[in-house]
Amino acid sequence: MQHVLGEAPKVRGCLFEPDENCPYDPNSLLLYRDSEVIVLLNRFPYANGHLLVAPIRHIACLTELSDGESYALMLMVKRSAAIIKQLFSPAGLNIGCNIGACAGAGIADHLHFHIIPRWQGDHNFMTTLAEVRTIPQHIEDTFNILLPEFQKIEQTQEIA
């Protein structure tokens, strides 16, 4: 409702560059961060569990990624999709990125992928007619369900 009423707090700087250096943070919906990538829950999701996966480096286009960044980013997209499938059992996934404002990028200057779980009949006329989304679970609950799986990734990275 904060977003709908225009009362949502404004994000300082770039959404994909939270101030703290911790690997996760419920306040910013940060589920995972390492030296190459970051994973956030979308604060204004199209569906329950809508994730954003971005490189740490502030770049606007896939063509600017190094080979190492490309690998790390796509590996995290793959891992994130597997976590969503495991925990939420969606019928399908939308995975993609919009490069440039004219292509639909809401944050055009920092490349990011959307991972959106989909279920048969998950969207109705509300989105089309009123630009309103119905989400069946509170975002904090979704965060708490997802976090342990992303922490497992962090723990395996430390062991390696």
Backbone as a printed PyTorch tensor [residue, N CA C, xyz], in Angstrom:
tensor([[[  0.8160,  -1.1960,   0.0000],
         [  0.0000,   0.0000,   0.0000],
         [  0.8590,   1.2600,   0.0000]],

        [[  2.0570,   1.1950,   0.6230],
         [  2.9120,   2.3880,   0.6120],
         [  3.2060,   2.8320,  -0.8110]],

        [[  3.4640,   1.8640,  -1.6910],
         [  3.7520,   2.2000,  -3.0860],
         [  2.5200,   2.7810,  -3.7660]],

        [[  1.3810,   2.1490,  -3.5700],
         [  0.1280,   2.6020,  -4.1960],
         [ -0.2140,   4.0130,  -3.7430]],

        [[ -0.0180,   4.3100,  -2.4700],
         [ -0.3550,   5.6220,  -1.9260],
         [  0.7480,   6.6650,  -2.1160]],

        [[  1.8620,   6.2470,  -2.7100],
         [  2.9700,   7.1740,  -2.9230],
         [  3.7490,   7.4770,  -1.6600]],

        [[  3.6370,   6.6020,  -0.6630],
         [  4.3170,   6.8070,   0.6200],
         [  5.5490,   5.9310,   0.7820]],

        [[  5.8870,   5.1600,  -0.2350],
         [  7.0440,   4.2670,  -0.1390],
         [  8.3110,   5.0900,   0.0170]],

        [[  9.2210,   4.6360,   0.8840],
         [ 10.4670,   5.3750,   1.0560],
         [ 11.2760,   5.3860,  -0.2380]],

        [[ 11.8900,   6.4930,  -0.5250],
         [ 12.7190,   6.6170,  -1.7200],
         [ 14.0530,   5.9340,  -1.4760]],

        [[ 14.5250,   5.2030,  -2.4760],
         [ 15.8070,   4.5170,  -2.3700],
         [ 16.9110,   5.5070,  -2.7200]],

        [[ 17.8950,   5.6210,  -1.8230],
         [ 19.0550,   6.4680,  -2.0980],
         [ 19.9840,   5.7070,  -3.0280]],

        [[ 20.5400,   6.3780,  -3.9940],
         [ 21.4790,   5.7330,  -4.8910],
         [ 20.8070,   4.6800,  -5.7450]],

        [[ 21.5240,   3.6290,  -6.0340],
         [ 21.0260,   2.5650,  -6.8970],
         [ 20.4520,   1.4240,  -6.0630]],

        [[ 19.2770,   0.9650,  -6.4430],
         [ 18.6160,  -0.1510,  -5.7700],
         [ 19.5250,  -1.3660,  -5.6620]],

        [[ 20.3670,  -1.5830,  -6.6690],
         [ 21.2320,  -2.7550,  -6.7160],
         [ 22.5720,  -2.5360,  -6.0190]],

        [[ 22.6810,  -1.4350,  -5.3000],
         [ 23.9010,  -1.1350,  -4.5550],
         [ 23.5420,  -0.6780,  -3.1450]],

        [[ 22.9640,  -1.6010,  -2.3290],
         [ 22.5980,  -1.2290,  -0.9510],
         [ 23.8200,  -0.7530,  -0.1650]],

        [[ 23.5770,   0.1370,   0.7860],
         [ 24.6590,   0.7520,   1.5580],
         [ 25.5350,  -0.2500,   2.2980]],

        [[ 24.9150,  -1.1460,   2.9930],
         [ 25.6820,  -2.0670,   3.8310],
         [ 26.4220,  -3.0880,   2.9700]],

        [[ 27.4120,  -3.7340,   3.5620],
         [ 28.1960,  -4.7170,   2.8400],
         [ 27.8490,  -6.1360,   3.2760]],

        [[ 26.7130,  -6.3170,   3.9510],
         [ 26.3300,  -7.6330,   4.4340],
         [ 25.7710,  -8.4780,   3.2790]],

        [[ 25.8000,  -9.8110,   3.4230],
         [ 25.3260, -10.6830,   2.3480],
         [ 23.8030, -10.7200,   2.2070]],

        [[ 23.0740, -10.2990,   3.2410],
         [ 21.6100, -10.2370,   3.1550],
         [ 21.0890,  -9.1660,   4.1030]],

        [[ 19.8900,  -8.6520,   3.7910],
         [ 19.3000,  -7.6080,   4.6110],
         [ 17.7970,  -7.5570,   4.3750]],

        [[ 17.0060,  -7.8660,   5.4040],
         [ 15.5500,  -7.8460,   5.2180],
         [ 14.9960,  -6.4660,   4.8600]],

        [[ 15.5940,  -5.3950,   5.3390],
         [ 15.0740,  -4.0550,   5.0670],
         [ 15.1510,  -3.6840,   3.5860]],

        [[ 16.2180,  -4.0960,   2.9280],
         [ 16.3460,  -3.8090,   1.4930],
         [ 15.9190,  -4.9990,   0.6370]],

        [[ 15.4000,  -6.0590,   1.2750],
         [ 14.9750,  -7.2910,   0.6050],
         [ 16.1240,  -7.9740,  -0.1220]],

        [[ 17.3420,  -7.7370,   0.3840],
         [ 18.5530,  -8.3490,  -0.1570],
         [ 18.6600,  -9.7850,   0.3370]],

        [[ 18.6130, -10.7310,  -0.5940],
         [ 18.7030, -12.1490,  -0.2560],
         [ 20.1250, -12.6900,  -0.3620]],

        [[ 20.9360, -12.0870,  -1.2370],
         [ 22.2760, -12.6240,  -1.4820],
         [ 23.1600, -11.5530,  -2.1110]],

        [[ 24.4100, -11.5500,  -1.6910],
         [ 25.4090, -10.6840,  -2.3280],
         [ 26.7640, -11.3550,  -2.1790]],

        [[ 27.5130, -11.3670,  -3.2720],
         [ 28.9130, -11.7640,  -3.1980],
         [ 29.7090, -10.7320,  -3.9920]],

        [[ 30.9000, -11.0460,  -4.4030],
         [ 31.7300, -10.0520,  -5.0820],
         [ 31.2920,  -9.7800,  -6.5220]],

        [[ 30.4270, -10.6370,  -7.0830],
         [ 30.0270, -10.4890,  -8.4800],
         [ 28.5470, -10.1680,  -8.7000]],

        [[ 27.6630, -10.7190,  -7.8310],
         [ 26.2240, -10.6040,  -8.0850],
         [ 25.4430, -10.2730,  -6.8190]],

        [[ 24.2110,  -9.8170,  -7.0440],
         [ 23.2940,  -9.4900,  -5.9620],
         [ 21.9100, -10.0210,  -6.3390]],

        [[ 21.1650, -10.5040,  -5.3300],
         [ 19.8000, -10.9840,  -5.5500],
         [ 18.8850, -10.2730,  -4.5610]],

        [[ 17.8280,  -9.6740,  -5.0850],
         [ 16.8370,  -8.9720,  -4.2740],
         [ 15.4520,  -9.4820,  -4.6030]],

        [[ 14.5630,  -9.4190,  -3.6300],
         [ 13.1450,  -9.5780,  -3.9250],
         [ 12.6590,  -8.2620,  -4.5220]],

        [[ 11.8340,  -8.3260,  -5.5370],
         [ 11.2570,  -7.1120,  -6.1070],
         [ 10.2250,  -6.5650,  -5.1180]],

        [[ 10.4120,  -5.3260,  -4.6810],
         [  9.5110,  -4.7150,  -3.7020],
         [  8.1020,  -4.5140,  -4.2630]],

        [[  7.9880,  -4.4060,  -5.5810],
         [  6.6960,  -4.2200,  -6.2340],
         [  6.5240,  -5.3250,  -7.2740]],

        [[  6.3190,  -6.5600,  -6.8040],
         [  6.3790,  -7.7330,  -7.6930],
         [  5.1790,  -7.8820,  -8.6160]],

        [[  5.4230,  -8.5500,  -9.7200],
         [  4.3490,  -8.9660, -10.6130],
         [  3.7230, -10.2550, -10.1230]],

        [[  4.4750, -11.0370,  -9.3530],
         [  3.9830, -12.2880,  -8.7770],
         [  4.7790, -12.5720,  -7.5110]],

        [[  4.2220, -13.3770,  -6.6540],
         [  4.8770, -13.7780,  -5.4170],
         [  6.2240, -14.4410,  -5.7240]],

        [[  7.2970, -13.9720,  -5.0900],
         [  8.6220, -14.5430,  -5.3130],
         [  9.3940, -13.9090,  -6.4530]],

        [[  8.9380, -12.7890,  -6.9810],
         [  9.5930, -12.0850,  -8.0920],
         [ 10.9760, -11.6100,  -7.6390]],

        [[ 12.0260, -12.1720,  -8.2560],
         [ 13.4070, -11.8460,  -7.8920],
         [ 14.0640, -10.9510,  -8.9300]],

        [[ 15.0620, -10.1950,  -8.4630],
         [ 15.9140,  -9.3860,  -9.3210],
         [ 17.3520,  -9.8450,  -9.0950]],

        [[ 18.0490, -10.1750, -10.1710],
         [ 19.4340, -10.6410, -10.0960],
         [ 20.2720,  -9.6910, -10.9450]],

        [[ 21.3140,  -9.1220, -10.3400],
         [ 22.1080,  -8.1070, -11.0350],
         [ 23.5970,  -8.3030, -10.7660]],

        [[ 24.4200,  -7.8160, -11.6880],
         [ 25.8470,  -7.7970, -11.3870],
         [ 26.1180,  -6.7170, -10.3410]],

        [[ 27.1670,  -6.8870,  -9.5850],
         [ 27.5510,  -5.8640,  -8.6020],
         [ 27.9740,  -4.5840,  -9.3300]],

        [[ 28.7280,  -4.7510, -10.3890],
         [ 29.2270,  -3.5860, -11.1260],
         [ 28.0730,  -2.8540, -11.7850]],

        [[ 28.0820,  -1.5530, -11.6690],
         [ 27.0210,  -0.6920, -12.2030],
         [ 27.2230,  -0.5060, -13.7060]],

        [[ 26.5340,  -1.3560, -14.4810],
         [ 26.5830,  -1.2760, -15.9420],
         [ 25.1560,  -1.3780, -16.4680]],

        [[ 24.9450,  -0.9180, -17.6810],
         [ 23.5930,  -0.8610, -18.2280],
         [ 23.2610,  -1.9780, -19.2090]],

        [[ 24.2640,  -2.6600, -19.7670],
         [ 23.9970,  -3.5980, -20.8520],
         [ 24.8190,  -4.8780, -20.7160]],

        [[ 24.2580,  -5.9640, -21.1950],
         [ 24.9540,  -7.2520, -21.2060],
         [ 26.3040,  -7.1640, -21.8970]],

        [[ 26.4030,  -6.3310, -22.9120],
         [ 27.6390,  -6.2340, -23.6920],
         [ 28.7970,  -5.6620, -22.8870]],

        [[ 28.5020,  -5.0660, -21.7380],
         [ 29.5480,  -4.4870, -20.8940],
         [ 30.0960,  -5.4780, -19.8610]],

        [[ 29.4800,  -6.6490, -19.7400],
         [ 29.9210,  -7.6500, -18.7710],
         [ 31.2320,  -8.2950, -19.2010]],

        [[ 32.1170,  -8.5540, -18.2510],
         [ 33.2880,  -9.3810, -18.5330],
         [ 32.8070, -10.8260, -18.6270]],

        [[ 33.6520, -11.7060, -19.1280],
         [ 33.2700, -13.1160, -19.2100],
         [ 32.9960, -13.6810, -17.8150]],

        [[ 33.8050, -13.3060, -16.8360],
         [ 33.6010, -13.7760, -15.4600],
         [ 32.2930, -13.2820, -14.8770]],

        [[ 31.9610, -12.0140, -15.1350],
         [ 30.6830, -11.4610, -14.6690],
         [ 29.5090, -12.1540, -15.3530]],

        [[ 29.6540, -12.4250, -16.6430],
         [ 28.5890, -13.1230, -17.3750],
         [ 28.3270, -14.4900, -16.7590]],

        [[ 29.4000, -15.2150, -16.4900],
         [ 29.2650, -16.5420, -15.8930],
         [ 28.6050, -16.4570, -14.5200]],

        [[ 29.1020, -15.5620, -13.6640],
         [ 28.5600, -15.4370, -12.3020],
         [ 27.0880, -15.0190, -12.3350]],

        [[ 26.7400, -14.1020, -13.2230],
         [ 25.3660, -13.6190, -13.3130],
         [ 24.4250, -14.7320, -13.7770]],

        [[ 24.7930, -15.4350, -14.8440],
         [ 23.9230, -16.4950, -15.3460],
         [ 23.8650, -17.6750, -14.3780]],

        [[ 24.9520, -17.9670, -13.6820],
         [ 24.9230, -19.0260, -12.6780],
         [ 23.9480, -18.6610, -11.5580]],

        [[ 23.9290, -17.3850, -11.1540],
         [ 22.9990, -16.9720, -10.0960],
         [ 21.5620, -16.9500, -10.5970]],

        [[ 21.3380, -16.5930, -11.8460],
         [ 19.9870, -16.6740, -12.4150],
         [ 19.5240, -18.1350, -12.3610]],

        [[ 20.4030, -19.0440, -12.7570],
         [ 20.0800, -20.4800, -12.7430],
         [ 19.7920, -20.9590, -11.3180]],

        [[ 20.6570, -20.6030, -10.3680],
         [ 20.4500, -21.0160,  -8.9740],
         [ 19.1690, -20.4160,  -8.3950]],

        [[ 18.9160, -19.1640,  -8.6990],
         [ 17.7120, -18.4910,  -8.1990],
         [ 16.4530, -19.1470,  -8.7600]],

        [[ 16.4870, -19.4810, -10.0360],
         [ 15.3420, -20.1550, -10.6550],
         [ 15.1030, -21.5080,  -9.9870]],

        [[ 16.1800, -22.2330,  -9.6940],
         [ 16.0440, -23.5370,  -9.0310],
         [ 15.4350, -23.3870,  -7.6370]],

        [[ 15.8420, -22.3570,  -6.9090],
         [ 15.2870, -22.1070,  -5.5670],
         [ 13.8000, -21.7870,  -5.6600]],

        [[ 13.4290, -20.9270,  -6.5950],
         [ 12.0130, -20.5800,  -6.7810],
         [ 11.2020, -21.8330,  -7.1230]],

        [[ 11.7210, -22.6560,  -8.0370],
         [ 11.0070, -23.8790,  -8.4150],
         [ 10.8620, -24.8220,  -7.2290]],

        [[ 11.9180, -24.9510,  -6.4390],
         [ 11.9010, -25.8500,  -5.2740],
         [ 10.9130, -25.3830,  -4.2090]],

        [[ 10.9120, -24.1000,  -3.8930],
         [ 10.1270, -23.5970,  -2.7730],
         [  8.6830, -23.2270,  -3.1190]],

        [[  8.4290, -22.8110,  -4.3530],
         [  7.1020, -22.3070,  -4.7020],
         [  6.3570, -23.1630,  -5.7280]],

        [[  7.0410, -24.1100,  -6.3490],
         [  6.4270, -25.0150,  -7.3430],
         [  5.5760, -24.2890,  -8.3840]],

        [[  6.1330, -23.2660,  -9.0500],
         [  5.3390, -22.5840, -10.0750],
         [  5.1530, -23.4830, -11.2970]],

        [[  4.1320, -23.1740, -12.0770],
         [  3.9000, -23.9150, -13.3180],
         [  4.8910, -23.4910, -14.3990]],

        [[  5.4760, -22.3040, -14.2500],
         [  6.4470, -21.7890, -15.2100],
         [  7.1930, -20.6110, -14.6260]],

        [[  8.1360, -20.0940, -15.3810],
         [  8.9240, -18.9330, -14.9590],
         [  9.0520, -17.9690, -16.1410]],

        [[  8.9860, -16.6840, -15.8670],
         [  9.4250, -15.6690, -16.8230],
         [ 10.8090, -15.2430, -16.3460]],

        [[ 11.8120, -15.3440, -17.2220],
         [ 13.1680, -14.9090, -16.8990],
         [ 13.6310, -14.0140, -18.0370]],

        [[ 14.0560, -12.7990, -17.6800],
         [ 14.5370, -11.9140, -18.7240],
         [ 15.0140, -10.5870, -18.1920]],

        [[ 15.5350,  -9.7770, -19.1000],
         [ 15.9670,  -8.4320, -18.7200],
         [ 15.5460,  -7.4590, -19.8200]],

        [[ 15.2990,  -6.2480, -19.4120],
         [ 14.9350,  -5.1720, -20.3230],
         [ 16.1210,  -4.2160, -20.3610]],

        [[ 16.6900,  -4.0220, -21.5180],
         [ 17.8680,  -3.1720, -21.6460],
         [ 17.4470,  -1.8600, -22.2900]],

        [[ 17.4880,  -0.8030, -21.4980],
         [ 17.0880,   0.5240, -21.9460],
         [ 15.6670,   0.8520, -21.5410]],

        [[ 15.4250,   2.1160, -21.2770],
         [ 14.1010,   2.5680, -20.8370],
         [ 13.0290,   2.2730, -21.8900]],

        [[ 13.3520,   2.4200, -23.1620],
         [ 12.3530,   2.1860, -24.2090],
         [ 11.9990,   0.7000, -24.3130]],

        [[ 12.8410,  -0.1670, -23.7550],
         [ 12.5700,  -1.6070, -23.7460],
         [ 11.8220,  -2.0310, -22.4830]],

        [[ 11.5320,  -1.0610, -21.6170],
         [ 10.7670,  -1.3610, -20.4210],
         [ 11.5620,  -1.4110, -19.1380]],

        [[ 12.8400,  -1.0920, -19.1880],
         [ 13.6560,  -1.1180, -17.9730],
         [ 13.2580,   0.0320, -17.0550]],

        [[ 12.7830,  -0.3170, -15.8580],
         [ 12.4410,   0.6970, -14.8680],
         [ 13.6920,   1.3210, -14.2710]],

        [[ 14.7450,   0.5500, -14.1690],
         [ 16.0640,   1.0290, -13.7410],
         [ 17.0020,   0.7040, -14.8890]],

        [[ 17.1390,   1.6380, -15.7980],
         [ 17.8400,   1.3770, -17.0500],
         [ 19.3600,   1.4130, -16.9250]],

        [[ 19.8740,   2.0510, -15.8910],
         [ 21.3310,   2.2050, -15.8270],
         [ 22.0400,   1.0890, -15.0680]],

        [[ 21.3060,   0.1250, -14.5050],
         [ 21.9420,  -1.0200, -13.8480],
         [ 21.2760,  -2.3010, -14.3550]],

        [[ 22.0010,  -3.0330, -15.1700],
         [ 21.5260,  -4.2820, -15.7450],
         [ 20.9840,  -5.2050, -14.6580]],

        [[ 19.8440,  -5.8210, -14.9070],
         [ 19.2990,  -6.8000, -13.9630],
         [ 18.3280,  -7.7340, -14.6720]],

        [[ 18.2650,  -8.9460, -14.1700],
         [ 17.3230,  -9.9510, -14.6600],
         [ 16.1520, -10.0500, -13.7110]],

        [[ 14.9810, -10.2990, -14.2720],
         [ 13.7780, -10.6010, -13.5000],
         [ 13.5560, -12.1030, -13.5580]],

        [[ 13.2410, -12.6960, -12.4300],
         [ 12.7990, -14.0870, -12.3740],
         [ 11.4190, -14.0470, -11.7320]],

        [[ 10.4150, -14.3690, -12.5250],
         [  9.0300, -14.2400, -12.0670],
         [  8.3550, -15.6060, -12.1270]],

        [[  8.0150, -16.1620, -10.9470],
         [  7.2730, -17.4210, -10.9590],
         [  5.8720, -17.2000, -11.5140]],

        [[  5.3700, -18.1900, -12.2450],
         [  4.0430, -18.0740, -12.8540],
         [  3.2290, -19.3200, -12.5620]],

        [[  1.9450, -19.1110, -12.3400],
         [  0.9870, -20.1800, -12.1140],
         [ -0.1630, -19.9850, -13.0800]],

        [[ -0.7840, -21.0760, -13.4620],
         [ -1.9450, -20.9870, -14.3550],
         [ -2.9980, -20.0790, -13.7130]],

        [[ -3.4390, -19.0440, -14.4370],
         [ -4.4670, -18.1430, -13.9280],
         [ -3.9890, -17.2090, -12.8270]],

        [[ -2.6640, -16.9650, -12.7330],
         [ -2.1510, -16.1420, -11.6300],
         [ -2.4510, -14.6580, -11.7770]],

        [[ -2.7950, -14.2110, -12.9510],
         [ -3.1250, -12.8010, -13.1360],
         [ -4.5390, -12.6880, -13.6790]],

        [[ -5.2050, -11.6470, -13.2440],
         [ -6.5900, -11.4670, -13.6700],
         [ -6.7670, -10.0700, -14.2520]],

        [[ -7.9830,  -9.6540, -14.4070],
         [ -8.2900,  -8.3630, -15.0220],
         [ -7.7800,  -7.1720, -14.2140]],

        [[ -7.4890,  -7.3500, -12.9200],
         [ -7.0640,  -6.2240, -12.0690],
         [ -5.8030,  -5.5580, -12.6320]],

        [[ -4.8320,  -6.3460, -13.0400],
         [ -3.5860,  -5.7880, -13.5600],
         [ -3.8450,  -5.0210, -14.8510]],

        [[ -4.6570,  -5.5740, -15.7140],
         [ -4.9270,  -4.9610, -17.0110],
         [ -5.7220,  -3.6670, -16.8940]],

        [[ -6.7670,  -3.6760, -16.0900],
         [ -7.6570,  -2.5250, -16.0080],
         [ -7.2050,  -1.4560, -15.0230]],

        [[ -6.6490,  -1.8560, -13.9210],
         [ -6.3760,  -0.8830, -12.8640],
         [ -4.9000,  -0.7890, -12.4840]],

        [[ -4.0260,  -1.5060, -13.1950],
         [ -2.6070,  -1.5480, -12.8540],
         [ -2.4080,  -1.9170, -11.3860]],

        [[ -3.2240,  -2.8440, -10.9030],
         [ -3.1520,  -3.3330,  -9.5290],
         [ -2.7240,  -4.7910,  -9.5820]],

        [[ -1.8170,  -5.1700,  -8.6860],
         [ -1.3640,  -6.5530,  -8.6240],
         [ -1.8670,  -7.1820,  -7.3400]],

        [[ -2.2450,  -8.4310,  -7.4240],
         [ -2.6650,  -9.1530,  -6.2300],
         [ -1.6010, -10.1950,  -5.9180]],

        [[ -1.0340, -10.1190,  -4.7260],
         [  0.0320, -11.0220,  -4.2970],
         [ -0.4900, -11.7960,  -3.0880]],

        [[ -0.4410, -13.1420,  -3.1130],
         [ -1.0640, -13.9320,  -2.0560],
         [ -0.2740, -14.0320,  -0.7530]],

        [[  0.9450, -13.5230,  -0.7220],
         [  1.7760, -13.6850,   0.4680],
         [  2.5000, -12.3720,   0.7550]],

        [[  2.6130, -12.0200,   2.0470],
         [  3.3320, -10.8070,   2.4150],
         [  4.7980, -10.9530,   2.0200]],

        [[  5.3850,  -9.8760,   1.5180],
         [  6.7520,  -9.9250,   1.0120],
         [  7.7590, -10.3320,   2.0970]],

        [[  7.5120,  -9.9570,   3.3420],
         [  8.4170, -10.3630,   4.4300],
         [  8.3800, -11.8720,   4.6340]],

        [[  7.2060, -12.4780,   4.4930],
         [  7.0970, -13.9320,   4.5930],
         [  7.8430, -14.6040,   3.4450]],

        [[  7.6980, -14.0570,   2.2490],
         [  8.4160, -14.5960,   1.0910],
         [  9.9230, -14.5130,   1.3190]],

        [[ 10.3930, -13.3680,   1.8150],
         [ 11.8100, -13.1880,   2.1170],
         [ 12.2940, -14.2560,   3.0910]],

        [[ 11.5420, -14.4740,   4.1540],
         [ 11.9370, -15.4460,   5.1810],
         [ 11.9520, -16.8770,   4.6610]],

        [[ 11.1150, -17.1820,   3.6940],
         [ 11.1170, -18.5130,   3.0870],
         [ 12.3440, -18.6870,   2.1900]],

        [[ 12.6890, -17.6600,   1.4300],
         [ 13.7890, -17.7310,   0.4700],
         [ 15.1750, -17.6410,   1.1060]],

        [[ 15.3210, -16.8300,   2.1290],
         [ 16.6430, -16.5360,   2.6940],
         [ 17.4710, -17.7760,   3.0390]],

        [[ 16.9330, -18.7830,   3.7290],
         [ 17.7800, -19.9380,   4.0760],
         [ 18.4120, -20.6240,   2.8560]],

        [[ 17.7110, -20.6560,   1.7360],
         [ 18.2710, -21.2830,   0.5330],
         [ 19.4100, -20.4540,  -0.0450]],

        [[ 19.2830, -19.1260,  -0.0040],
         [ 20.3700, -18.2810,  -0.4870],
         [ 21.5480, -18.2990,   0.4760]],

        [[ 21.3000, -18.4620,   1.7540],
         [ 22.3870, -18.5900,   2.7200],
         [ 23.1690, -19.8720,   2.4880]],

        [[ 22.5090, -20.9260,   2.0230],
         [ 23.2080, -22.1660,   1.6900],
         [ 24.2160, -21.9280,   0.5590]],

        [[ 23.8450, -21.1020,  -0.4130],
         [ 24.7760, -20.7600,  -1.5000],
         [ 25.9920, -20.0590,  -0.9300]],

        [[ 25.7450, -19.1050,  -0.0430],
         [ 26.8360, -18.3530,   0.5850],
         [ 27.7620, -19.2970,   1.3570]],

        [[ 27.1940, -20.2450,   2.0800],
         [ 28.0010, -21.1780,   2.8760],
         [ 28.8450, -22.0860,   1.9800]],

        [[ 28.3000, -22.5330,   0.8500],
         [ 29.0850, -23.3900,  -0.0440],
         [ 30.1930, -22.5820,  -0.7110]],

        [[ 29.9790, -21.2840,  -0.9360],
         [ 31.0180, -20.4330,  -1.5010],
         [ 32.1830, -20.3000,  -0.5240]],

        [[ 31.8720, -20.2000,   0.7730],
         [ 32.9210, -20.0540,   1.7970],
         [ 33.7620, -21.3160,   1.9090]],

        [[ 33.1260, -22.4750,   1.7330],
         [ 33.8380, -23.7520,   1.8510],
         [ 34.7730, -23.9750,   0.6710]],

        [[ 34.3380, -23.5550,  -0.5190],
         [ 35.1040, -23.7990,  -1.7460],
         [ 36.4230, -23.0670,  -1.7760]]])
